[in-house]
Amino acid sequence: MGGRAYRIGVTPDGKRTLFTMPERRLILAYDTETRRPLGRIDVAGTPLGLAFAPDSRLAYVTLADSGQVAEIGIGALTVTRQFTVGAGPAGIAVTARWQPSRRSRGARE
């Protein structure tokens, strides 16, 4: 595949492992137990930071060069929305109380 993983994250339920691959502008998904690849998610930016919703259904990835965060559906391995957050986002965290708004500034559905 080429390139190196920048961040590696495991969903809270332990079923999926995601790798951000900045050089390739994609995210790789694996089954944590079997270590088999599940797929790749192409993103419109350089993926760096990675966090998961507490229910393991969504991942949030910072796209450093586009000033956005991509919301990724873990089941379908697709970008569901993108949020404009400002220049150069790198790290990200999600708390159990946080809920993304459908009306978030810059959100694309």
N, C-alpha and C positions, 0 to 999 in steps of 0.2 A: 504494500500500500504506500509506503514512503512517508516520511515525516515522523514527528514525535508527538506523543500525547502531551498536552500542557496540563490538563486537569483530568483526574479520574474520580468518578463518583458512583456510589452504589445507592440505589433507591432505598428508602426507609424500610420497605418490606423485604429487602435483600434479594429480589428476583432479577434485577437488571443492573448492569454496569455500563456506564457511559464514559466515553473518552472524548475530550475536545481536541481537535487536530487543527491548530491554527494555520499551518503551512498549506493544508489542503482545503481549508474553509469548509470543514464538515465535522460531524459528530458520529462516532461509531458506537453501536449498541451491541452488547453481548448478554447472553443468558449467564447469570452468575454461577449457577450450579454446574451446568454442562460446559461452560466456557466456549460455547459455540456462538459465532456471529449471528446477529439477528437482522442487521441492516445498517445503513448509513443515512444520515440526514444532511443534505446539503443546505448551507445557510448563506445568507447574503451579507457576509461580514466575517471578521476574524474572531472565531469563538475562543473565549478565554475562561471566564468564571462559570461555575456550574453549581446549581442548587436544585433541590427537589421539593415538591409539595408534600406535606405530611402523609397524604393518602397514596403516594407513589404513582399517581396518574399523570402528573405533569412535571416537566423539568424546565428550568429557566437558565438560559445561557447568555452571557454578555457577549456582544459583538463589538469589539473594541474600536474598530475603525469606522463603524457606522453610527456610533452613539446610541445603540439600541440593545434591547433585551429580547431574545426570541423565546416564546413559550412553545414547548414541544410536547405533543401528546405521546406518552410512552407506549401506549397500545398500538397506535398506527405508525409511530415513528415519523411524524410529520410536524412541521412548524404550523401551529394553529393561529398564532398572533405574534406581532412584533410591537414593542413599546419604545418610543423615543425617550431616552433618559438623560441625554447630555453627552458631552465629549469624553471619550476614552474610558468607558466602564470596564473594569477588570474583575473585581470581586463581587459576589452576590450572596445573600442569605435569605432564607424564607422562614418565617415563624409560623406556628400553628394558627395564629389569629389572623394572619394576613390573607386577604382575598383580593385578587386583581379585579378591578372594575372594568366593565365593558365600555365605560365611557372614559377610560384613561387617555390622557392626551397622547396622540400619536399612535394609538392602537389600530392595527389593521386586522380586519376579520375576514 
